[in-house]
């Protein structure tokens, strides 16, 4: 496809000027990261697919209406749109945000805990233990862990996405890690 080598800004420019294939390239470039971010928050395949589609429809509409301001940050913007739709869903349903990866693994694999366990059963037990610990964190701390560790967003991007200062985002991560360490010690968990 002739658009594969283009930057995000160039793809958006091409799409605005009538080349639908440019949008297809842009969506394919980021669909896995956006979908995974949604799925990690909602922990339901069908709901994640609905929110993912709604997010891209919203992004397409914004681009078509000329309201998207390209600043070389399409992915953080796409994740922010999807994240906001997830938060809208949770506000409506008052559910807690579960933390699981799309392949069914717990977020603990992101902390390296999966590498510490040599046996498959031990790995699952470690994953389950860490997942429960992360799920027990306050929502704001859990959210920062997911966005930083899995989505690989910077703290600046997390602050913009969640509507808090960079210092607040950093503080939430710090307290999340402190709380996780304390919970591990209190429960005398061995993550090996």
HELIX and SHEET records of a PDB file:
HELIX    1   1 UNK A    8  UNK A   16  1                                   9    
HELIX    2   2 UNK A   20  UNK A   42  1                                  23    
HELIX    3   3 UNK A   45  UNK A   64  1                                  20    
HELIX    4   4 UNK A   74  UNK A   93  1                                  20    
HELIX    5   5 UNK A  107  UNK A  111  5                                   5    
HELIX    6   6 UNK A  113  UNK A  116  1                                   4    
HELIX    7   7 UNK A  120  UNK A  135  1                                  16    
HELIX    8   8 UNK A  139  UNK A  145  1                                   7    
HELIX    9   9 UNK A  146  UNK A  150  3                                   5    
HELIX   10  10 UNK A  155  UNK A  162  1                                   8    
HELIX   11  11 UNK A  166  UNK A  186  1                                  21    
END                                                                             
